[in-house]
Amino acid sequence: MAKPLIDADALISMFENASARQGEQLKKAVGDATLAALQGRELTLKNIKAALKGVADAASAGAARNTMAGVDAESLLDKAVSGMDQALLKAVEANRTALATLTTQGADLREKHLKKALADLDKIEDTMFAVLKKASESAGAPLAGAWGQVLEKMQAGGTASGAQAAAATEQIASMAEQMQGAMKSTRAASMRAAQALAESYTAMVSGVLLGMSEALQSGAAAPAAKSKK
């Protein structure tokens, strides 16, 4: 039996008991929970949607119960969405890194697995909007109104992850075009190796995302090691 994507009870409790001064703590907690959920499965669009839904549902349930003075549901949900967006930035970067690696190794972006990967990358922002819209539709009043305000604001300004995804798609396409000449002289064995990697693309991206997280968690250890070289 697969483990739960997130600790929903912990997130619900955090939102239920959050004060007006704990906005940044909520944002970080949501970002960490979302990232952990994304690392727990292959980084497919389906699993990204499931992780976002789990976090949004928990935030919604907790915010609905919060009766702290000076706290309004919209501000709580806004921090939740910001945290999810921050986690998606890591997912976008993992995809960009994996696609760039495969492209430099001679993989063809027209190959079905990579073509789908690029299309999914372009859909990350829309996936987030769809999850938030669903959360708004399923929430009772007055929470539905709060979700609506958060969603409207985000749609107007766009998401950081969506902007980065668009930039990554453009970068990979440009890289692929530059590699076309080199690809003609690439050996067949290298092409087969790139194709094999492409077929296990989502697992590869998951590994990249996990590696990125481990590097971040090492903190100051990396700079210290670098200075000794």
Secondary structure, DSSP 8 states (H G I E B T S, - for coil): ----SS-HHHHHHHHHT--GGGHHHHHHHHHHHHHHHHHTS---HHHHHHHHHHHHHHHHHHHHH---TT--HHHHHHHHHHHHHHHHHHHHHHHHHHHHHHHHTT--TTSHHHHHHHHHHHTHHHHHHHHHHHHHHHS-TTHHHHHHHHHHHHHHH--HHHHHHHHHHHHHHHHHHHHHHHHHTS-HHHHHHHHHHHHTHHHHHHHHHHHHHHHHHTTTHHHHHHHT-
